[in-house]
Amino acid sequence: MAIKDELRAVRAAFIPLTIYKRFEYVVILALTALISIVVIAAVWTLSLKVLFGLVLSGGVDPADYSVFQAVFGMIFTVIIALEFKKSLLVAAEPGGDLFQISAVVLIALLAICRKFIILDLAETDAPHVIALAAAALALGVVYWLVRARDDGAGENS
């Protein structure tokens, strides 16, 4: 689809919206643009760190656990930002809801997974690990319940 056609479709969907829905739409587009800039900057920084820190310098061992933690922590940060941007784009679609519970819970689960990857078990106490595990379990149950509800609602439509 050409850019003109896409802009025409966006304008046609924008016109019948209420003032508040238009406000939400503009805010979502602004947040999407800002998150896109953050993602581009994060990927650029990650690329430079991997290229110069691991590949070209040769002084850093990629098999070292702390390097592994740092690199995959940065990768997960980019994935979380992309998922957040995706949930905003879904909300910006005509008929999209502003709050997608499953997307918010999924982003929280990704953040906890990132925390587990970068966690230094030698310096972390057991109650902290148990609290993170409990949060991951609770979010997993909530995600499962929300998805089961959404799947059940889709069958009745």
C-alpha positions in Angstrom: 0.0 0.0 0.0 1.3 3.4 -0.9 2.0 6.0 1.8 -0.7 8.3 0.4 -3.2 5.5 0.7 -2.1 4.8 4.3 -2.4 8.4 5.2 -5.8 8.6 3.6 -7.0 5.6 5.6 -5.6 7.1 8.8 -7.4 10.4 8.1 -10.7 8.6 7.3 -10.4 6.6 10.6 -9.4 9.8 12.6 -12.3 12.0 11.5 -15.2 10.2 13.2 -13.3 9.9 16.5 -14.3 11.9 19.6 -12.0 14.7 20.8 -10.7 12.4 23.6 -10.1 9.5 21.2 -8.2 11.9 19.0 -6.1 13.0 21.9 -5.4 9.3 22.8 -4.4 8.6 19.2 -2.0 11.6 19.0 -0.4 10.6 22.4 0.0 7.0 21.2 1.6 8.2 18.0 4.0 10.5 19.9 4.9 7.7 22.4 5.5 5.3 19.4 7.8 7.8 17.8 9.8 8.3 21.1 10.0 4.5 21.7 11.2 4.0 18.1 14.0 6.5 18.7 14.9 4.8 22.0 15.0 1.4 20.2 17.2 2.7 17.4 19.6 4.2 19.9 19.6 1.0 22.0 20.3 -1.2 19.0 23.0 1.1 17.8 24.7 1.1 21.3 24.3 -2.7 21.6 25.8 -3.2 18.1 28.8 -1.0 18.9 29.3 -2.7 22.3 29.2 -6.2 20.7 31.2 -5.2 17.7 34.0 -3.3 19.5 33.8 -5.0 22.9 33.6 -8.6 21.8 34.5 -9.1 18.2 37.2 -6.5 17.3 39.0 -6.1 20.7 39.3 -9.8 21.4 40.0 -8.9 25.0 36.6 -9.8 26.3 35.6 -13.5 26.5 32.0 -14.0 25.2 31.9 -17.2 27.3 32.4 -15.2 30.5 29.1 -15.2 32.4 29.2 -11.5 33.2 29.6 -10.6 29.5 26.8 -13.0 28.7 24.6 -11.4 31.3 25.3 -7.9 30.0 24.8 -8.6 26.4 21.6 -10.6 26.9 20.3 -8.0 29.3 20.7 -5.3 26.7 19.0 -7.6 24.1 16.1 -8.2 26.4 15.8 -4.4 27.0 15.4 -3.9 23.2 12.8 -6.7 23.1 10.8 -5.2 25.9 10.8 -1.8 24.2 9.7 -3.4 20.9 6.9 -5.3 22.6 5.8 -2.0 24.3 5.8 -0.2 21.0 3.8 -3.1 19.4 1.2 -2.8 22.1 0.9 0.9 21.5 0.5 0.3 17.8 -2.3 -2.2 18.4 -4.0 0.4 20.7 -3.7 3.0 17.9 -5.6 0.8 15.4 -9.2 1.8 14.8 -11.3 0.0 17.4 -8.3 -0.8 19.4 -8.5 -0.6 23.2 -6.0 1.6 25.0 -5.3 -1.0 27.7 -4.3 -4.5 26.5 -4.1 -6.4 29.7 -2.3 -9.4 28.1 0.3 -7.1 26.5 1.0 -5.4 29.8 1.4 -8.7 31.6 3.6 -10.0 28.8 5.9 -7.0 29.0 6.1 -7.4 32.8 7.0 -11.1 32.3 9.7 -10.1 29.8 11.1 -7.6 32.4 11.2 -10.3 35.1 13.0 -12.7 32.7 15.5 -10.0 31.9 16.0 -9.5 35.7 16.6 -13.2 36.1 19.2 -13.2 33.3 21.2 -10.3 34.7 20.8 -11.4 38.3 24.1 -12.1 40.1 23.2 -15.0 42.4 26.4 -14.6 44.4 25.3 -11.2 45.5 21.5 -11.7 45.7 19.8 -13.0 48.8 17.2 -15.8 48.8 14.2 -13.7 49.7 14.9 -11.5 46.6 15.0 -14.5 44.3 11.8 -16.0 45.9 10.0 -12.6 45.4 11.0 -12.5 41.8 9.9 -16.1 41.3 6.6 -15.4 43.0 6.0 -12.4 40.8 6.9 -14.4 37.7 4.5 -17.2 38.7 1.7 -14.7 39.5 2.1 -12.9 36.2 2.2 -16.3 34.4 -1.1 -17.2 36.0 -2.7 -13.8 35.2 -1.5 -14.1 31.6 -2.9 -17.6 31.3 -6.3 -16.5 32.8 -6.5 -13.4 30.5 -5.6 -15.5 27.4 -8.2 -18.1 28.4 -10.8 -15.4 28.9 -9.9 -13.9 25.5 -10.0 -17.3 23.7 -13.4 -18.0 25.3 -14.8 -14.7 24.3 -13.7 -15.2 20.7 -15.5 -18.6 20.5 -18.8 -17.0 21.7 -18.7 -14.2 19.1 
